Amino acid sequence: MKEKPKVLIVDDKIENLVTLERIFSDMDVEFVRALSGNEALMHTLEHDFAIALLDVQMPEMDGFETVELMRQDKLTKHLPVIFVSAIYTEDYHKIRGIASGAVDFITKPIIPDILRGKVRVFLELYEYRLSLEEEIVRRAEAEEKIQEQYDEIQIHAHELEASNEELRNTQEKLIGLNREIQESEERYSDLFDNANDLIQSVDAEGKFVYVNTAWLNALGYDKGDLEHLKFADIMVQEELAPCLDLFERTMRGEQFNNVQITFVTKHGAEMCVEGNVGARIKNGEYVAARGIFRDITERIIAEEKQRELDAMKSEFISNVSHELRTPLHSLKGFTKLLVSGKVDDPKTQNEFLAIVDKESDRLGDLIDDLLDMSRLESGRFKINKEVISLKNIIHDAVERVGSLASEKGITITEEMNSELPEMEVDGKRMGQVITNLLSNAIKYNQENGSITVKSEVSNSDLLVQVSDRGIGISEDDIPQLFERFYRVEASDRIEGTGLGLHITRQIIEAHSGRIWIESKLGEGSTFSFTLPLRQN
Amino acid sequence: MNERLLIVEDDASALRLIEFSLKQEGYDVKTATNGLTGLKKAQNEKFDLIILDLMLPGIDGFEICSRLRKEPDTAQTPILIVSAKTHEKDVAMASEVGADAYLTKSGNPAEIVAQVQALLSQKPIAM
């Protein structure tokens, strides 16, 4: 409820105040009476007035003074004042009145309408002023609110800014991560594609969803071939069933390490591989069987070779012990007999002693062979050359095998070109060579056969040939003849450690020579070797 | 007694050793140095005991033993295998082809003599 505007009426005579009130009785105002200037001033301290009507003539403080005092106070500086006076009516009074700060000077008798009109103006002004003030307050409040909201908005703006900053950072991080993921993918893709191992991924239907370059190269397929290829197509027939089983089990989540499989290439070649298989999970399901394999074909071949070699070595060792036992048996046996005194006849005694001698030699030769073998294996095999007549060496060798030959009724003929130059060779070793070749010839010969030893100059070499008319050697055996441990597995006796020919070849080659054999089953063999003539 | 013995052995020294030892005991000893020759001799002549080496030219000791066992004349003749080979599988093989005993060449001819005597008196030493 709006308050009525207050009007201050000041007169020392109370009847004047009443009169005034009567004039404004129809106006909606509240009058505050003051009977003196001081009282009026006091009222201004308590109330806010729209207008003040003052009498001029008052005891102690007149109207002019009162207004001047009002004008000095902030509160009342702009209070509109209308003087109402009966006495002071001259112009200079009016001037004085206005000069003191009043807005009007009305002389009595008052014309009510005029005063009312003037007061109404100021009342309206006052209302206007009040409403302006309200407006100002409202606006100030509104402004405050706006400021508050603005401040809040600022805060929010800051927060937003901060969030934005975060977002930007996050975005940058994401971009960074994305890049890393991409690079990582590229690296993996590159890794898989360039790996030496074969990598494949097979879906539930058996189709290839991924294979790497190594896979394509190894199996001989193009990328285009993969469309029509099923994984069963790369399996060998014999392994198909177990492989399918493996595949099914993998698709149920099992993993297998170091499985060996045989693949078949596009061109039908077989390829042994070894590797690991496992399933790929996507959304909780096993969607593909992945395998990564190494080509172990070479390894398998090497293992096979090693097994063969080991088998040959075992056989060799078993044969060596057997070979050594034979002469030893005779040595012990005859010695026992002689020692026991069971041999009375001196002729028999001599016979036995000769056997002991022979068997000792045999044992010695065997042991020498083994030592040579050991030296060859460890690279300690040496040749000591001297200038020597090969003719003598051959002749000595022939003599050495003489008794062996005569036991079988075999005759050895020497066909030596007497113009043979002297050679720079290791005499002992060459003797070993000739003896070995002769022994073989005797071994593989029938009873009462014949052996020929030929020697001549051919091109710039010395050629020596040992021929026999024995059982011959089959074509299949010839390539391996000079290999270590190799013995011809004829249904014939398989004697010997298999070292002789191997050592023989090593000796010839150490002399920069060449050795070879020509043979026909049932007809006989000719072992030939050449030695370069010594340079002068 | 003078039982007739056949020794098939291609190593001259080993042969001489066994031959001498057995002849000393009074046996009548015949020899062969070749598998085929030995087999023929065994088939054509009557022997009370045959001694075979395994590593022989022609056919080996196992083969000879197996064939002798198949023929009625020699199916029951005691056969002693004497070899430098000591592998278990050779010993097993010997038993499979029907040999009565297997001895390793140990340099002790007395062993061979003892085994021969045992086989001839139908009381073989365990294999």
Interface residues (C-beta under 8 A of the other chain):
Chain A: S318 S321 H322 E323 R325 T326 P327 L328 H329 S330 L331 K332 G333 F334 K336 L337 K342 V343 T348 E351 I355 K358 E359 E407 S491 D492 R493 I494 E495
Chain B: D10 D11 A12 S13 A14 R16 L17 F20 S21 Q24 M55 L56 P57 G58 I59 D60 A84 K85 T86 H87 T104 K105 S106 G107 N108 P109 A110
